[in-house]
Amino acid sequence: MVAALAGGEALAARVVSLDQCADQYVLALAPRKAIVGLSHRADDADSHLRDLAKGLPQRRVTAEGVLAARPTLVVRYWGGDARLDEVLAKRGVASVRIEDAIDFDGVRANIVRVAGALGEPERGQALIARMDARLAASAGAWKGREALYLTPSGYTAGPGTFIDRILAAAGLRNAARPGFTPVSLETVVMGPERGFVLGFFDKLSAAFERWGMGRHRAVQKRLPERTLAAMPASVLSCPAWFAAEGVEALAKAAPGR
């Protein structure tokens, strides 16, 4: 993977990612020697490829911090100032953006886009093939069983969200209304006899969830008897191929699996 200078001289690729989601794409698709900068969240506990991030430099997400790495390509999802693309373009630095996917077709498109920008289309296709194999093996596992997705903050995700597609891929029927909506304490503790799929509960100790519904004693008492499966934050924090690992975890928890 190389970039061309104005005079036609080849310049070895130097890649920087600006946020945790972009880190995952870069770590999976770029040659390690080409990675000259990751975000400061690349090795956090909810970073799916955190082990691959070890030993690689982390950069401040500012124009100065990024340009100091002398990149030829910058990958971003949400990270960085809105004006950063313009600053990079003026310096001759290419950038590629990961779009907000709400289904697995969107993930496939993101992989193709980033892999193409990195000059690694074969790596991208291999990643898609592994994702599709997991989805195929998990399809229909729950045979239409109704489930409600729940986070520690008390929110759920209905049709029109990526979570809805994850549930459907494992054969679960989503009980939530469209979009992201709050779930009442009464629904969890005294509501219909439906199963719950938990997401991000492995981050329950985080400060931002300290007062969330997931900490309520009645919820903690009720969930063990109604939980169908749980997915860790590391497979949900980014619209990426490893969401299929969440689908696989749901399928493995289905009766008869």
N, C-alpha and C positions, 0 to 999 in steps of 0.2 A: 504494500500500500504506500503510494507516494503522492506528493502534490507537486505541481509544476510551478516554478518561478516564472516571472515575466519573460525572462530571456530563454525559457525552455529548459533550463537546468532542473533536474529532479531534486526535490527536497524530501527527505524522509518524513513520513507523517508523524505528527505530534498531536495527540488527542486530549482534550480536557472535557470533563462532564461537570455540570453546574448544580446538580441536586441528586438526591438519593435514587430517584427513579432512573435518571440518566446514567448514574453509576452502574446500575445493573446491566443496562444495554451495552455500555462500553466494556465492562468486565467480561461479558459473555461473547461479544462480537469482535473486539479489537485485539490485535496481537499485544501481548503484555508490554513489549518493548516500546510500543507506540504510545502508551498511556503516560502522560506527563502531569496529569492532575485529576483528582477526584474531589467530591465535596467532603465537608467535614462530617457528614453522616454516613459515609461509605462503609464504615466498620461498626455502626451502631447495631444493637441487638436485633432490630427489625429490618436490617439490610440483608436481603436474601443471599447475596454473594459476598458477605462480609469477610469470609476467609480468604477469598481471592484479592480483597483490597489490602491485605496486610503487606507492608513493605512498599506500597505505592504512595507518592506524595499527595497531600491534600492541599487545596488552594482556597483562598478567600474568594467569594463570589462577587468580586468587584472588577471593573475594567482593568485596574492596575494589577490586581492579583492574577487575573486570567492572562493578560498580555505578558506578564513576567515569565510565564511558562513557554512563551513563543509557540503557541499552538498553530496548527494548520487547519484544525477542525474543532469546533465546540458543539457538544451535544447537550440539549436541555429539555426539560419537561416544564417545570414551573420556576426553576431557579434563575436568579439574576434579574437585574433591572430591565424594565421594558425597553429602554434605549440601548441596551447592550448590543443587540444585533447590529444596529447602525454603527456603533463604535467599532465593532469587529470588522464589518464590511469595509469601512474606511481604511482599516489596516490590512486588508486583503485576507482576512481570516473567514473561512466558510463556517456556517452553522447549520445544524439540522435540529428540528423540533419534534419531540414525541407528542403525538396528539392524544387527547383524552378519549380513550377507547371505552365503549360501553358494551362491547361484545368481543368474541374471539376473532371475528373478521377484522375488527379494528386493531387487535394485537398483531395479527398477521401483517397488516399494512404497516404498522410501526416497525416491525422487525425488518421487513423488506426495505423500508425507507432508510433506517439507520445503517443496516448492513451495506446497502448500496453506497451511502455516503462514505462509509469506511473502506469501501473497495473489497468487501468480504461477503459477496452474495451467497457463496456456498455455505458459509457458517450460518447465515440467516436461514437458508432453506433447511439445514440440518436441525436448527432450533425449532422451526415450525413443525418438522416431521416428528420430533420427540413430543412436542406439545399435542399434536393431533393423535399420536399413539395413546397417550394418557387419556385423552377425551374419549376415544373410541372404546377403550377398555372399561371406562366408567359409565358409559351411556346407559340410562334407564335403571340404574342400580336400585333406586328407591321406589320405582314403579308408581310414581304419582303421589306418594305420601305428602301430605301438607306439612309445611314447616314455616316457622317465622325466624328470620335472621335477627340477631340481637347483639348489640355492642355494649360495653360497660357504661357508656354514657346514656344508654336508654334509647338509642336510635335504631331504626331498621331501614331496609332498602327494598323497594318494590320494583315492579316493571319499569323499564327505562334505565336501569342501572346495571353495572357490570356484575354486581352481586347476584342479581336476578338470573343472569345467564350462567353463573357458576352453579347455583342451585339447580337450574333446569338441566344443566349438563350431567348432573348426577341423578336425574330422575325425580327431583323434588318439586313440588308445586308450591309456589311462593304465596304465603298468606297475607302479605303486606299490600298496602295501597301503593300506587305509582310514586316513584321518586323516593327521597329520603324523608322519613317522618318519625316523630317521637312515639315511643311505646309507653303507655302508662304503667305505673307500678301495679295497679289492679289487674291489668291484662296479663302481666307475667305471673302474678301470685294467685289470682282467682279467676283468670280468664278461661277460655275453652281448652279442652284437653288436647292440645296440639304439641308437637315437638319443637324444640328450639335448636337452631344452628348458631353457635357462638362464634363471634369474630373479635379479635383484638383482646380477648380476655387474658392472654398471656402478658399484656401490658397494664394490667389492673393496678399495679403499684405506682404507675406513672403519676406525677403531680396533677396533670390535667384531668385525671379520672378520680382523684381523691374523694370527690363528693358526688360521683356519679351513681346512678341507680344500681350498678353492678355491685356496689359495696353494701347495699341494704341487706340486713340479716334475713329478711323474708325471701329476698331474691336468691341469696346464696343457699338457703334451705330448699327452695323449690327447684332450682335449675338442675341439680344432679339427677333428679328423678324424671325430668322431662327433656334433657339434652340428648339430641340424636348424635351430634358430632360437634367438634370445635376446629376452627382454623386459626393458625397463628398469624400474627401481624405481618410476618415476613413474606407471606404469600398474598397478602391483601393490600399492601401499602403502595402498590404500583400496578398500572394496567399492563401486565407483562405475561409472558408465556408460562411463568411458574404458578399462575393462578390455576393452571391445570393440575398442579400438585394438590391444591386445595380441593378440586373436584375429585381427585383420586382418593384423598383422605375421607371425603364424604361417602364415596362409593364403598370404601372398605368397611365403613361403619354400618352399612346396610345389612339387614337380616339375610343370612344365607351366604354372606361373602366371607 
